[in-house]
Amino acid sequence: MFDFARRVGLSPRQRGETSGRDTCPDIWELDNGAFAVIGTDVTDQVRDRLPEDVHCASYERVVIVTRRTMIAAKRDLPDA
């Protein structure tokens, strides 16, 4: 298992994307070095439209996060 080690980027509140504890796209670095993304699950809506070389296993989900979320995370992401 893993633990959430640190938020990557600004919090949803700091980005102005939430006023409470609802709709909160977020990115977290895990203690094992992987990243967890919290976003809107669109797997069922896009599964048939994935590019030919993109695959989504039954245990995977396609999630969308806002552009603001990704841009805010950029400064905290390692180069390698």
N, C-alpha and C positions, 0 to 999 in steps of 0.2 A: 504494500500500500504506500501511500505518499501523504505528505502534509503540504499545505499551501505555505510557501516560504516568504514571498513578497509580491506585492502588486507591481505590475509593469505599467508604467505611465501614471496618469492622474486618475483619481477616483471618479466614478460617474457624476458625483455631486460637483467636484471641481471642474469637470468638463461641461457642466450645465445640462447633463442628460437625464437627470432625475431630481425630483424634489423630495423624495422619500425613499422607501425601500422597494419600489416597484421597478419596472424596466431599467435594468442596470447592466448594459454590456460591459464586460471587464476582461482583463487578461492577467493571469497570475503565473509566476514562475514557481515550480514545485521543487521540493527538496531533493528530488532525484534528477533535476536538470531539465525536465520536460516542461511544457507550458500547458495551462488549462485556459480555454477560452469560453466565456459565458456570453451567449448570444441567442438570437432567434433561430430556432430549429426550422429549417426549410427543406429538409431532406426529401420528404414526400413530394413537395412541389417541384423539385429540380432533378430528381433521380433520372428521369427520362431525357433530360436536356444536358447532362454532363458531357463535356467534350470526350471524344473517342478515347483519349489516353488517360482519362480520369476515372477512377473507380472508388466506390464507397461500399465497404463491406457491411454486412448486416449489423455488425456491432459498432459501426461508425455513424456519425451524424454530420451533416453539412449545416454549419451555423453561420449566420451573418452578424457581423459587428459593424458599428458605424465607422465611417471614415475618420471621424474625430477620435474614436477610441484607438484606432491603429496609429494615427499620427502622434497621439499623445504617448503611445508606447514606444515609438521609434527610438527615443533618446535612451531608454532603459534596456534595449535589446543588445546583447553582445554581438560583436562583429564576427565571431567564430565560435 
